[in-house]
């Protein structure tokens, strides 16, 4: 619905809606994504915690 209303793709419409309706949550998600991108090599060196307990 946001995409149609804003005449944008589904992703762009949802992103715009999230950024406007909950800016603090949206900014926290973006901050988390930037942290993951900046540390991708270090993160990929270690197995996921769940895989260790299987």
C-alpha positions in Angstrom: 0.0 0.0 0.0 2.8 2.4 0.9 4.5 1.7 -2.5 1.3 2.5 -4.4 0.5 5.6 -2.4 4.0 7.0 -2.8 4.4 5.7 -6.4 7.6 3.9 -5.5 8.8 0.3 -5.5 7.8 -2.0 -2.6 11.2 -1.6 -0.9 11.4 2.2 -1.4 7.8 2.7 -0.2 8.4 0.6 2.9 11.7 2.3 3.6 10.1 5.7 3.4 7.1 4.7 5.5 9.4 3.2 8.2 11.7 6.2 8.2 8.9 8.7 8.6 6.7 6.7 11.0 9.4 5.4 13.3 12.6 7.4 12.7 14.4 6.2 15.8 13.9 2.6 15.0 14.8 3.2 11.4 18.0 5.0 12.4 18.9 2.2 14.8 18.5 -0.4 12.0 20.7 1.6 9.7 23.3 2.0 12.4 23.3 -1.8 12.9 23.7 -2.4 9.2 26.6 0.0 9.0 28.3 -1.8 12.0 27.8 -5.2 10.3 29.2 -3.9 7.0 32.2 -2.3 8.7 33.0 -5.6 10.5 32.0 -8.2 7.9 35.4 -9.8 7.7 35.6 -10.3 11.5 32.1 -11.6 11.7 32.6 -14.1 8.9 35.6 -15.6 10.7 33.4 -17.0 13.5 30.7 -19.6 13.2 27.2 -18.7 14.3 26.5 -19.4 18.0 23.6 -21.8 17.1 25.8 -23.9 14.8 28.2 -24.6 17.8 25.4 -26.3 19.8 23.9 -28.5 17.1 
